[in-house]
Amino acid sequence: MSRKAFTLIELLVVIAIIAILAAILFPVFAQAKEAAKKTTTLTQFKQLGTATQIYIADVDDLYPLQCSYNSNTSATLKWRSGNFHAVPNGSVSTAGRNVDPRKSEEGIFNLNAIQPYTKNYQLLAATGMPDLTPAGIATVTSPAPAKTGVTYNGFLHAWSATAMARPSSVPLYWMGNFKVNSIGVSTSNPLLDCGGADCRFNATGYPSTAPFFSGNTGYGYVWFGAPAGQTTLFIYGKGMPWVMSDTSARFVSYGNLPLWPSYATNVNTPWSAMDPAGPAGSPYWSVDCVQPGGTKGGSNIYYWGWFRPDNEGNYTINQCDAGGG
């Protein structure tokens, strides 16, 4: 009795077809997986935006604080603009952060302050990102340290929601250029450069009479970069998620930004150029702007234009430094 079987050539043809299909479909599957991570993160961060709006309604229409306040009467620097904060407060033992008064003081940090309205620290993590405990940070077991991939816009520190020029144009939460989940600590980014007891965004001047970072002349803010190789605009694909002050959530792509020394003259964006010496997605120039209607130069103080609470989404090149001065 004869038996039918595949020939070697037939088997090789089938294997070749499978290999071709796999080569076509695997990138599609990878893109779908990346899109799912992006969507999950965007959904979580939008929930933080909603929780923040409820918080604002309970605290006299004011946005959460960018950092903690030092209650020590002898302390020269009152606002801790240059410090990481434990999330949750008390989950880090470094510098006595798990002992009062520091533990209670860090409870007013924005990501801790909104927790009564979210009741879920897991919303702070960015899906699919690696976890990193910053150097020198020691966590404790109770309360358990949170994973934080989200970053708060510090320019909104104690700012009145009704004073917001255009909520759909001003970021509330983003990922701060960090392609990691930080374990146990977080910081706002950017931050108002405040050290003295006064600290509030000032459209035409400095936010505080005593800056935290001395020598920061001409700028009312500071911002934190990530460890080498982790500062990037390409968080998911070639962009990152944003939640605006009106709680709208969006994904913005930055794959078309030019490499420095070329730069984009459309100043209604956070950055104008990429770093030619860095990994793909490394930002080079942040677009700094003076008050709407003002003109750059002279005694006008710069803030990162995209994050200013008076941002109306219609800056001109005469108001902003996109790289050409």
C-alpha positions in Angstrom: 0.0 0.0 0.0 1.4 3.4 -1.0 1.8 6.3 1.5 1.5 10.0 0.7 3.8 12.4 2.4 5.2 15.9 1.9 8.4 16.2 -0.1 11.4 18.1 1.2 10.7 20.9 -1.3 7.1 21.2 -0.1 8.2 21.4 3.5 10.8 24.0 2.7 8.2 26.1 0.9 5.8 25.9 3.9 8.6 26.9 6.3 9.5 29.8 4.0 5.9 31.0 3.9 5.6 30.8 7.7 8.9 32.8 8.1 7.7 35.5 5.7 4.4 35.8 7.6 6.2 35.9 10.9 8.5 38.7 9.7 5.4 40.7 8.6 3.3 40.0 11.7 5.8 40.3 14.5 6.4 44.0 14.1 2.6 44.5 14.0 2.2 42.5 17.2 5.0 44.6 18.8 3.3 47.9 17.8 0.0 46.6 19.1 1.6 45.8 22.4 3.3 49.2 22.6 0.0 50.9 21.8 -1.7 49.0 24.6 0.9 50.1 27.1 0.5 53.7 26.0 -3.3 53.6 26.2 -3.2 52.0 29.7 -0.8 54.7 31.0 -2.8 57.5 29.4 -6.0 56.1 31.0 -4.3 55.9 34.4 -2.8 59.4 34.2 -6.2 60.8 33.2 -7.7 59.4 36.4 -5.0 61.4 38.3 -6.2 64.5 36.5 -9.8 63.8 37.5 -8.7 63.2 41.1 -6.8 66.5 41.1 -9.9 68.4 40.0 -11.8 67.0 43.0 -8.9 67.9 45.2 -9.0 71.5 43.8 -12.7 71.7 44.6 -11.9 70.8 48.3 -9.0 73.3 48.8 -10.3 76.7 47.8 -9.8 76.2 44.1 -6.0 75.8 44.4 -3.8 73.3 42.6 -1.6 70.9 44.7 1.9 71.9 45.8 5.1 71.2 43.9 7.1 70.3 47.0 7.0 70.2 50.8 7.5 73.0 53.2 10.2 73.0 55.9 8.5 73.9 59.2 11.9 74.3 61.0 11.9 78.0 62.0 15.6 78.2 61.7 15.8 76.8 58.1 17.0 79.2 55.5 15.4 77.4 52.6 11.7 76.8 53.3 10.3 75.2 50.1 12.2 72.0 49.2 12.3 72.7 45.4 15.6 70.8 45.0 14.5 67.5 46.8 12.9 64.2 46.0 9.8 63.4 48.0 8.8 60.1 49.4 5.8 58.5 47.8 3.9 57.6 49.9 5.2 59.9 52.5 7.1 57.9 55.1 8.2 55.1 52.7 11.8 56.4 52.5 14.1 56.5 55.4 16.8 58.7 53.8 17.3 62.1 55.5 14.6 61.2 58.1 11.8 61.2 55.6 10.0 58.5 57.6 10.0 60.5 60.8 7.9 63.5 61.7 7.9 66.4 61.0 9.5 65.5 57.6 7.1 62.6 57.1 4.0 64.8 57.6 5.5 67.6 55.6 5.9 65.4 52.6 2.3 64.5 52.8 1.4 67.8 51.0 3.5 66.8 48.0 1.2 66.6 45.0 1.3 62.9 44.4 0.6 62.2 48.1 -2.0 65.0 48.4 -4.3 63.5 45.8 -4.3 60.0 47.2 -7.5 60.4 49.3 -9.2 61.0 45.9 -7.6 58.1 44.0 -7.0 55.6 46.9 -4.6 53.9 44.6 -0.8 54.5 44.3 -0.6 52.0 41.4 -2.1 54.7 39.1 1.2 56.5 39.4 3.2 53.9 37.5 3.8 54.0 33.7 3.0 50.7 32.1 5.9 48.7 30.7 8.6 51.0 32.0 11.6 49.6 33.9 11.8 50.3 37.7 14.6 52.3 39.2 15.5 53.2 42.8 17.5 56.4 42.6 21.0 56.4 44.0 21.2 57.0 47.8 17.5 56.3 48.4 16.7 53.7 51.1 13.1 52.5 51.2 11.2 50.9 54.1 8.6 48.1 54.0 5.7 50.0 55.5 4.3 52.0 53.9 5.4 50.2 50.7 7.2 52.5 48.3 5.2 53.4 45.2 6.4 53.2 41.6 6.1 56.6 40.0 6.3 57.3 36.3 4.1 60.4 36.3 5.4 63.9 37.0 3.5 67.0 38.1 3.8 70.5 36.5 5.3 72.5 39.4 4.3 75.8 37.9 0.8 75.1 39.1 2.0 75.2 42.8 -0.9 76.7 44.8 -2.2 78.4 41.6 -5.9 79.2 41.4 -7.8 77.1 38.9 -9.9 80.1 37.9 -6.8 82.0 37.1 -5.7 79.5 34.4 -5.6 81.2 31.0 -6.5 78.2 28.9 -6.7 74.8 30.8 -6.5 72.8 27.6 -3.1 74.3 26.8 -1.4 73.8 30.2 0.0 70.4 31.2 -1.0 69.0 34.6 0.8 65.6 34.4 3.4 64.1 32.1 6.3 61.7 32.3 9.1 64.3 32.9 11.4 62.9 30.2 11.9 59.9 32.4 11.6 56.4 30.8 11.5 54.7 34.1 9.3 54.2 37.2 11.1 55.7 40.1 10.8 53.6 43.3 9.7 55.4 46.5 10.4 59.0 45.4 9.3 61.6 42.9 9.7 65.2 42.1 7.7 67.8 40.2 9.2 68.8 36.8 9.6 71.6 36.0 9.7 73.4 39.3 9.3 77.0 40.4 12.7 78.1 41.8 11.6 78.8 45.3 13.5 78.7 48.6 11.9 81.4 50.7 8.5 81.3 52.4 6.9 82.9 49.3 6.4 80.7 46.3 4.0 81.4 43.4 4.3 81.6 39.7 4.9 85.2 38.8 4.3 86.1 35.1 6.8 89.0 35.1 9.2 88.2 37.8 10.8 85.5 40.0 8.5 83.2 42.0 10.3 83.7 45.3 12.4 86.3 46.9 14.9 83.6 47.9 15.6 81.1 45.1 16.6 77.6 46.0 19.2 77.5 43.3 21.4 80.6 43.5 22.7 82.1 40.3 19.7 81.1 38.3 19.5 84.6 36.8 16.8 85.4 34.3 14.9 82.2 34.9 12.1 81.6 37.4 12.3 77.8 37.1 14.5 74.7 37.2 14.0 71.2 35.9 15.4 67.8 36.6 17.0 65.5 34.1 17.1 61.7 34.3 20.2 59.5 34.6 22.4 59.3 31.5 20.6 57.6 28.6 17.2 57.8 30.2 16.2 61.4 29.3 14.1 61.0 26.3 10.9 62.2 24.5 10.4 58.8 23.1 8.6 57.1 25.9 6.1 55.1 23.9 7.1 54.9 20.2 8.2 58.5 19.3 6.2 60.4 21.9 4.7 60.5 25.3 1.4 60.9 27.1 0.2 64.2 28.5 -2.8 65.1 30.8 -3.8 68.8 30.5 -5.3 71.0 33.3 -8.8 70.4 31.9 -8.1 66.6 32.4 -8.0 66.0 28.7 -5.4 63.3 27.8 -3.4 63.1 24.7 -0.4 61.4 23.1 2.0 63.8 21.4 4.7 62.7 18.9 8.1 64.4 18.8 9.7 62.4 16.0 9.8 65.3 13.6 11.9 67.7 15.8 15.1 68.7 14.0 18.6 68.0 15.3 20.5 70.9 16.9 21.8 73.4 15.6 18.7 73.4 13.5 15.6 74.2 15.6 11.8 74.5 15.1 10.5 78.1 15.1 7.0 76.9 16.1 7.3 77.8 19.8 4.0 76.3 20.9 5.7 73.1 21.9 7.9 72.1 24.8 11.1 71.6 22.8 12.5 73.0 19.6 15.4 70.6 18.9 16.9 67.1 19.5 20.4 66.4 20.8 22.5 65.1 17.9 25.0 63.6 20.4 22.5 61.8 22.5 20.4 58.6 22.0 17.3 58.8 19.8 14.7 61.0 21.4 17.1 63.0 23.6 15.8 66.6 23.9 18.3 69.5 23.4 16.5 72.8 23.8 13.5 73.7 25.9 11.4 76.6 24.6 11.5 79.3 27.3 9.0 82.2 27.0 8.2 85.5 28.7 4.7 86.5 29.6 2.0 86.5 26.8 2.1 89.9 25.1 5.7 90.6 26.3 8.9 90.6 24.3 11.9 88.5 25.2 15.0 90.2 26.5 15.6 93.0 28.9 14.4 92.4 32.4 11.7 89.9 31.5 11.9 86.5 33.3 11.8 83.3 31.4 9.7 80.2 32.3 9.3 77.0 30.3 6.6 78.3 28.0 4.6 75.1 27.5 4.0 74.8 31.3 3.2 78.4 32.2 -0.3 78.7 33.7 -0.8 81.9 31.6 0.0 79.9 28.4 -2.8 80.5 25.9 -1.3 78.3 23.2 -0.4 81.2 20.9 3.2 82.2 21.6 5.2 84.0 19.0 8.9 83.7 18.3 9.3 87.3 19.7 8.2 86.0 23.1 10.2 82.7 23.2 13.8 81.5 23.0 13.7 78.4 20.7 17.4 78.4 20.2 18.2 81.6 18.4 18.3 83.8 21.5 
